[in-house]
C-alpha cells in the first residue's frame, strides 16, 4: 500500500485544520532550522532525478526485502521521528512540497523520494534525530524503572515472610 496519500493528507490537514500549529520547540526538536530550510529550498528536480540510488530496483536487494516485509509502505520505511519531520517539512517548506508533487509517482516512488531527501539533509538533521532517539531511550528506561518500583512495601514484606517461613526450621 502506497502512503503518499498519508503525507498529502497530513501536510494539508496540519496546515489547514490544525488549530495548534507546530511550536518553535517542535521545529527545533525535529531539526527544522533556518539552515535546513535554506538548504532544502535549493533542491531542484535534477537534485532528485540525478541522485544515485543503489539497490533500489524492485528485482531484489536488501532494501527491497525490507520494504516488502513492511508491505512497501512509506509509513513503515520511516522512523516515527522521520515521519514527523517529513510532515512538518512538507507543511513549512512549500518548495519541497511542490517538488515532491512533481516527482512522485511519475519519476520517483515515494520511498525513493524520502530516501534521497534524508540522505541529502543528513548532515543537517543527524544531531536532532540522535537526540530524539536518546530521549526515547531515557523515557523507556524511566518507564521500566517505574514499573519495577510499583511493588508495594506490603508485597515485599509478605514475600519476605513467606521466604523466612520456608527457611526457618520447624519449632519443636
Secondary structure as UniProt FT lines:
FT   HELIX           4..16
FT   HELIX           24..29
FT   TURN            30..31
FT   HELIX           34..41
FT   HELIX           45..49
FT   TURN            58..59
FT   HELIX           62..69
FT   TURN            70..72
FT   HELIX           74..77
FT   HELIX           80..92
FT   HELIX           94..103
FT   TURN            105..107
FT   HELIX           110..120
FT   HELIX           122..148
FT   TURN            149..150
FT   HELIX           153..167
//
